[in-house]
Every structure is written in C-alpha cells, then in structure tokens.
Amino acid sequence: MVLIRSYVLAGLVAVASAQSAVLDLIPKNFDDLVLKSGKPTLVEFFAPWCGHCKNLAPVYEDLAQAFQSSKDVQIAKVDADAEKDLGKRFSVQGFPTLKWFDGTSDTPIDYDGGRDFDSLANFITEKTGVKPKKKWVPPSNVQMLHDHSFSEFVGKDKDVFVAFTAPWCGRKC
C-alpha cells in the first residue's frame, strides 16, 4: 500500500508519494506551482531510463527532505520524457537538466554545479538564504580494522561481518 500526500497550492493539486518529498510537475500545474508561486524552485528535468538521473534520484530526494520544512523553497521534478512539451519549452537538451526558477519569472537559470547534496544545498542557500535541515544520522558502528586490531575483533565468540576493501578501488568498495 502506498500512501499519497497531496499539496493544494494555488488551487491546484501536486501529488507526491509518501516515499518522496519531491513535487511531481506536469504541464497542468507547472505554471501555477513554479512560475507564479512566488517560491524559488529547483526543477529536475529527467527521464526514467537515464542512468545519470537514476544516480541523482536519491541525492535529490535527500535534498527535498532537507528543505521540506521550509515554506520558502521547493524541490520539484518533471518527467521530461513523458512531458516533452515542458522539456522543449525550457530548452532541455539532455538528462538530467536542473533549472532554478525564482518564483516570479518564466526564465530559469541553468544549474551547472555539482550533483552532490552539499553542492545543491549550498546553491539553494546562496540563492534564498534558506538552510537545509539535515536529518540526524546515528554514529556508525563500523570498526576500521588493521593488522594489529584484526585479532581483537575477529575469531572471538561473537559473529563479525568483515568487508575487505582497498583505498585505490574505484567502485566505492
């Protein structure tokens, strides 16, 4: 079962699943929720099949959650593969394309910074003064083991899961 939240803004309904803080935009609600809202909005134009879009999705969701409590900024997305007219209207050439709308104009600024949480959050904060509210992350129970400490943790009467990694590994081991 998926819970649905709906937001009534400017008389239109924008829907986000309970699993997402990112507003889904379509041609019917785009102008009212973004261009005429008075709220600055970062909009991702994406395609569901795009690998770069899939990589950005969890970062973008974290970003939306971090700014969700603010009434002064919005994080939204458009499936520009399904909504080709919106992509064309804003000169989307590739995926993902991020555009910053100031809430009063129909001329966005292309975002060309980093695609990590800090770069995106810093961009929004620079534009609006609004700071993200990061959720609390409990401290890790992961122990870094070395030649000397290995025998202290492994081989005793407790179960231990060990991941052997190499700092030069490019696969985020």
Legacy VTK file of the C-alpha trace (Angstrom):
# vtk DataFile Version 3.0
C-alpha trace
ASCII
DATASET POLYDATA
POINTS 173 float
0.000 0.000 0.000
1.388 3.414 -0.959
0.264 6.458 0.962
-0.326 9.577 -1.077
0.150 13.139 0.109
-1.324 15.950 -1.873
-0.456 19.602 -1.695
-3.032 22.186 -2.639
-1.179 25.212 -3.928
-2.765 27.973 -5.958
-5.914 25.869 -6.299
-4.060 23.009 -7.997
-3.039 19.703 -6.546
0.548 18.487 -6.707
0.976 14.887 -5.668
3.974 13.243 -4.053
4.005 9.692 -2.794
4.665 9.195 0.915
8.078 7.980 -0.123
9.003 11.246 -1.879
9.354 14.863 -0.805
9.958 15.937 -4.426
6.968 17.592 -6.112
5.922 15.990 -9.398
5.146 18.568 -12.044
3.072 18.220 -15.199
2.010 20.826 -17.782
-1.301 21.380 -15.994
0.272 22.501 -12.706
3.739 23.753 -13.722
2.963 27.455 -14.230
0.961 27.877 -11.024
3.254 25.826 -8.794
6.540 27.157 -10.153
6.287 30.313 -12.247
3.506 32.095 -10.346
4.086 30.640 -6.887
6.434 33.297 -5.587
8.570 30.423 -4.306
12.012 29.706 -5.690
12.055 26.184 -7.103
14.799 23.853 -8.238
13.382 21.670 -11.006
14.969 18.499 -12.327
14.016 17.554 -15.867
14.674 13.818 -16.027
13.983 10.657 -17.984
13.176 7.407 -16.144
15.583 5.408 -18.332
18.546 7.802 -17.807
21.391 6.337 -15.732
22.607 9.761 -14.545
19.043 10.576 -13.459
18.835 7.330 -11.507
22.116 8.191 -9.759
20.860 11.679 -8.896
17.468 10.479 -7.594
18.484 9.573 -4.003
20.556 12.766 -3.639
17.661 14.830 -4.984
15.238 13.114 -2.593
17.545 13.870 0.363
17.719 17.475 -0.825
13.923 17.727 -0.968
13.597 16.257 2.519
16.195 18.696 3.869
14.239 21.687 2.512
10.753 20.226 3.016
10.072 22.105 6.250
10.797 25.433 4.552
7.842 27.237 3.076
10.236 29.442 1.086
11.718 26.964 -1.415
10.514 23.977 -3.428
12.265 20.946 -4.931
10.446 19.503 -7.927
10.873 17.270 -10.940
9.424 16.799 -14.413
9.488 13.539 -16.332
10.612 15.325 -19.497
10.474 12.082 -21.461
6.730 11.850 -20.803
6.160 15.626 -20.739
8.158 16.529 -23.857
6.429 19.902 -24.269
7.751 21.121 -20.896
11.243 19.963 -21.775
11.064 21.735 -25.108
9.591 24.873 -23.541
12.621 25.223 -21.246
15.246 24.121 -23.795
16.108 20.832 -22.128
18.784 19.171 -24.260
19.828 16.242 -22.061
19.100 14.444 -18.830
19.160 15.283 -16.038
18.836 19.025 -16.501
18.461 21.177 -13.397
16.946 24.641 -13.634
16.419 27.287 -10.976
13.170 29.245 -11.106
12.882 32.333 -8.884
9.091 32.018 -8.455
8.235 35.226 -10.312
9.782 34.834 -13.760
9.403 32.290 -16.547
13.131 32.498 -17.346
15.089 29.945 -15.322
18.804 29.830 -14.596
20.605 26.650 -15.663
22.214 24.902 -12.696
25.646 23.665 -13.688
27.206 22.898 -10.303
27.959 19.590 -8.628
25.335 16.881 -8.351
26.070 16.027 -4.722
23.934 17.054 -1.745
26.293 19.738 -0.444
26.699 21.457 -3.825
22.942 21.525 -4.442
22.116 22.645 -0.887
24.765 25.382 -0.988
23.366 26.641 -4.296
19.851 26.888 -2.834
21.133 28.564 0.320
23.109 31.112 -1.733
20.008 31.930 -3.782
17.498 32.051 -0.907
19.264 32.244 2.441
17.321 29.127 3.477
19.477 26.442 5.074
18.745 22.727 4.797
17.675 20.755 7.824
19.726 17.614 7.695
18.235 14.623 9.399
20.165 13.164 12.274
22.296 10.178 11.347
23.308 7.920 14.217
27.010 7.262 14.652
28.335 4.280 12.762
29.159 1.004 14.489
31.669 0.189 11.774
35.151 -0.500 13.101
38.142 0.043 10.848
40.440 -2.927 11.334
44.179 -3.014 10.811
46.820 -5.703 11.105
47.089 -5.154 14.855
43.385 -4.747 15.690
42.034 -7.548 13.486
42.567 -10.291 16.078
40.808 -8.200 18.754
37.504 -8.339 16.822
37.654 -11.474 14.669
37.926 -15.028 15.995
36.276 -14.397 19.353
32.917 -15.807 20.446
30.843 -13.220 18.555
29.737 -13.011 14.948
31.560 -10.426 12.852
30.971 -9.327 9.277
34.188 -8.141 7.659
34.417 -6.261 4.369
37.874 -6.230 2.816
38.370 -3.043 0.827
41.170 -1.206 -0.917
41.533 2.599 -0.903
42.507 2.573 -4.581
39.331 0.729 -5.629
37.202 2.957 -7.844
33.986 1.000 -7.234
33.116 2.630 -3.905
34.007 -0.552 -2.043
LINES 1 174
173 0 1 2 3 4 5 6 7 8 9 10 11 12 13 14 15 16 17 18 19 20 21 22 23 24 25 26 27 28 29 30 31 32 33 34 35 36 37 38 39 40 41 42 43 44 45 46 47 48 49 50 51 52 53 54 55 56 57 58 59 60 61 62 63 64 65 66 67 68 69 70 71 72 73 74 75 76 77 78 79 80 81 82 83 84 85 86 87 88 89 90 91 92 93 94 95 96 97 98 99 100 101 102 103 104 105 106 107 108 109 110 111 112 113 114 115 116 117 118 119 120 121 122 123 124 125 126 127 128 129 130 131 132 133 134 135 136 137 138 139 140 141 142 143 144 145 146 147 148 149 150 151 152 153 154 155 156 157 158 159 160 161 162 163 164 165 166 167 168 169 170 171 172
